Amino acid sequence: MNFSVPDMSCGHCTASIEKAVKAADPDAGVSCDLPNRQVRVDSTLPTDRVQAAIRDAGYEAEPATA
């Protein structure tokens, strides 16, 4: 699943997002595309749970197309 995270602007942001998603699903795969402000997550969690984890890290996240 892909998310648009417009406020993601640095390495600290990507680390915070990855940490939050992995706290919700330790087996999740997380990759951040900083220039395009996109986050790809491979997880068994439903989209809304992953989105909530990113928001809990302090970032707005909206589902995005690849």
trRosetta pair geometry for C-beta under 8 A, 3 or more apart (Angstrom, degrees):
i j d omega theta_ij theta_ji phi_ij phi_ji
1 40 7.4 160 82 -154 38 56
1 41 5.4 -21 63 64 87 90
1 42 7.9 155 17 -88 66 35
1 43 7.4 -53 24 38 110 92
1 47 5.3 -177 -142 -107 159 92
1 50 6.3 135 74 63 138 156
1 63 6.8 -63 -177 -129 105 95
2 38 6.0 -12 -169 -172 104 109
2 39 7.1 153 -156 81 54 47
2 40 5.3 -23 -100 -100 77 72
2 41 7.8 169 -86 20 29 70
2 63 7.0 87 81 -165 62 61
2 64 4.6 -80 120 74 102 86
2 65 6.7 14 69 136 135 9
2 66 5.6 162 -22 -92 153 43
3 38 6.9 151 78 -159 47 59
3 39 4.7 -13 59 59 100 96
3 40 7.9 -176 20 -78 70 29
3 41 7.1 23 -3 0 110 110
3 50 7.5 -152 -43 123 134 110
3 51 6.6 163 -107 -102 134 79
3 54 6.3 -168 125 -18 168 172
3 61 4.3 2 178 -172 135 107
3 62 6.5 141 -158 68 77 32
3 63 6.1 -57 -103 -102 67 34
3 64 5.7 110 -153 9 14 98
4 37 6.4 47 -164 115 67 95
4 38 6.1 -35 -101 -102 52 71
4 61 7.0 153 72 -155 47 55
4 62 5.0 -18 55 62 99 90
4 63 7.7 21 11 101 84 14
4 64 4.0 110 -36 -61 89 131
5 8 4.1 51 112 -16 113 120
5 13 7.8 162 133 162 130 121
5 17 6.8 -8 -132 -101 172 150
5 37 5.5 -138 73 174 64 85
5 38 7.1 144 21 -112 83 18
5 39 5.3 40 -9 -11 129 112
5 54 6.5 -115 -98 -180 124 135
5 59 5.1 21 -158 157 112 130
5 60 6.9 155 -141 83 61 56
5 61 5.0 -17 -90 -100 87 82
6 37 5.5 59 -110 155 33 151
6 60 6.5 -12 39 75 94 110
7 13 7.3 -164 120 -135 73 137
7 37 7.9 115 32 -150 23 127
7 59 5.3 -158 67 -135 111 84
7 60 6.1 94 2 30 116 89
8 13 4.3 159 -144 142 67 138
8 14 6.5 79 -167 -67 117 67
8 17 6.7 -13 -106 -33 124 144
8 32 6.7 -137 173 -161 148 122
8 34 6.6 -126 133 -126 105 65
8 37 5.0 151 59 -139 100 81
8 39 7.1 138 -43 -48 166 106
8 59 6.0 37 -62 -142 85 145
9 13 5.8 105 38 -15 51 152
9 34 7.6 85 -154 -163 20 96
9 37 7.7 -6 -75 -97 56 107
10 13 5.1 111 54 2 63 101
10 14 7.5 -128 105 0 39 87
10 34 7.5 60 -106 -144 11 130
11 14 5.7 -53 -147 37 38 109
11 15 6.2 38 155 -19 69 106
11 34 7.7 -31 -73 -89 53 148
12 15 5.7 -56 -148 38 31 112
12 16 6.3 33 154 -21 65 107
13 16 5.8 -58 -151 35 28 111
13 17 6.4 24 155 -16 64 108
13 32 7.9 162 107 -167 88 155
13 34 7.8 120 72 -119 116 98
13 59 6.8 94 -161 -79 100 137
14 17 5.8 -55 -147 38 32 110
14 18 6.2 31 156 -18 66 108
14 32 3.9 -159 -132 61 110 165
14 34 6.2 -64 -56 -76 129 102
14 39 8.0 172 -128 -100 77 103
15 18 5.8 -55 -144 38 29 110
15 19 6.2 31 156 -20 64 108
16 19 5.8 -55 -147 36 28 112
16 20 6.4 27 155 -19 63 108
16 57 4.7 140 147 -175 97 119
16 58 6.9 -31 149 40 144 107
16 59 7.5 132 101 -22 118 119
17 20 5.8 -56 -148 36 30 110
17 21 6.4 25 157 -15 65 107
17 30 7.1 -179 120 -179 90 138
17 32 6.4 111 71 -84 135 129
17 39 5.9 -111 154 -108 147 149
17 54 5.6 17 -140 -127 95 86
17 57 5.4 167 -94 91 49 164
17 59 6.2 -27 -86 27 106 148
18 21 6.0 -58 -146 39 30 107
18 22 6.1 23 158 -13 66 112
18 30 4.5 165 -121 98 81 146
18 32 6.9 -92 -53 -28 102 118
19 22 5.9 -61 -143 43 26 107
19 23 6.3 34 154 -28 63 104
19 57 7.2 130 71 -111 88 126
20 23 5.7 -49 -150 27 30 115
20 24 6.9 22 153 -11 61 104
20 53 4.6 154 144 164 96 87
20 54 6.2 137 97 -93 136 34
20 56 5.7 166 -154 79 128 96
20 57 3.7 -103 -39 -58 153 116
21 24 5.9 -61 -158 39 35 107
21 25 6.6 -35 164 45 71 91
21 28 5.2 -109 146 96 103 154
21 30 5.0 130 74 -82 146 136
21 41 5.7 -135 -153 -120 148 129
21 43 7.1 -128 -180 -60 107 145
21 50 6.2 26 -128 -147 100 85
21 53 5.1 117 -94 117 50 140
21 54 6.7 16 -65 -65 95 77
22 25 6.8 -81 -131 76 31 54
22 26 5.7 52 -176 -118 77 44
22 28 5.9 -140 -93 52 56 105
22 30 6.8 -94 -49 -6 91 134
23 26 7.8 32 -110 -72 15 70
23 53 6.9 171 64 -148 93 117
24 28 7.3 30 78 -19 86 143
24 43 7.9 26 102 -157 105 153
24 45 6.2 17 137 -72 114 165
24 49 6.2 165 179 154 139 100
24 50 6.9 176 92 -102 150 51
24 52 7.9 128 -100 82 152 91
24 53 4.2 -90 -20 -88 144 140
25 28 4.0 87 95 -39 110 108
25 43 4.6 102 83 -145 163 119
25 44 6.7 171 -140 43 139 76
25 45 5.0 -128 -51 -24 137 120
25 50 7.6 -34 8 -91 129 89
27 43 7.5 130 88 -126 77 71
27 44 7.5 20 80 5 120 106
28 41 5.8 -15 -175 -166 120 95
28 42 6.5 156 -163 78 63 55
28 43 4.0 -9 -113 -88 102 105
28 45 7.2 -27 -82 11 121 113
28 50 7.6 146 -129 -112 148 111
29 40 7.9 -20 113 116 92 89
29 41 7.0 152 80 -158 58 43
29 42 3.8 10 49 47 108 109
29 43 7.4 -157 31 -55 60 67
30 39 6.8 -17 -163 -172 90 101
30 40 7.4 154 -154 84 41 56
30 41 5.5 -3 -104 -107 73 77
30 42 7.9 -139 -60 27 39 68
31 39 7.4 162 84 -156 44 54
31 40 4.8 -6 59 57 93 102
32 38 7.5 162 -158 89 50 50
32 39 5.2 -18 -106 -106 73 79
32 40 7.9 -161 -76 24 29 68
33 36 4.6 -6 125 48 117 104
33 37 7.3 -48 93 19 78 12
33 38 4.3 4 53 59 114 94
33 39 7.4 -155 23 -74 73 33
33 40 7.3 56 -15 -11 103 98
34 37 7.0 20 -166 -76 33 48
38 64 6.1 -108 -126 75 101 152
39 54 6.8 163 64 -108 159 139
39 61 7.0 -44 40 -130 129 122
41 50 5.2 166 96 -161 160 144
43 50 5.8 148 53 -81 146 125
45 49 4.2 -108 173 82 117 128
45 50 5.3 138 94 -50 121 87
45 53 8.0 51 115 -14 164 132
46 49 5.1 94 61 5 76 103
46 50 7.4 -150 96 -2 39 87
47 50 5.9 -61 -151 39 34 107
47 51 6.0 34 154 -20 69 110
47 63 6.1 13 -175 -87 135 123
48 51 5.4 -52 -142 39 33 115
48 52 6.2 38 155 -23 65 104
49 52 5.6 -51 -147 34 31 113
49 53 6.6 35 151 -23 62 101
50 53 5.6 -50 -152 30 35 113
50 54 6.7 33 151 -16 65 102
51 54 5.9 -54 -152 35 33 110
51 55 6.4 31 150 -16 65 108
51 61 5.2 -161 -143 93 74 114
51 62 7.8 46 -134 -106 121 22
51 63 7.0 -56 -81 -53 128 80
52 55 5.6 -55 -146 41 33 112
52 56 6.2 40 152 -25 66 104
53 56 5.6 -50 -147 32 31 114
53 57 6.9 33 150 -20 61 101
54 57 5.7 -54 -158 31 35 113
54 59 5.4 -66 165 74 87 103
54 61 4.0 37 101 -20 142 151
55 58 7.7 102 -180 -36 36 8
55 59 6.7 -114 -100 71 36 51
55 60 6.7 35 -107 -109 86 35
55 61 6.1 -119 -54 22 77 99
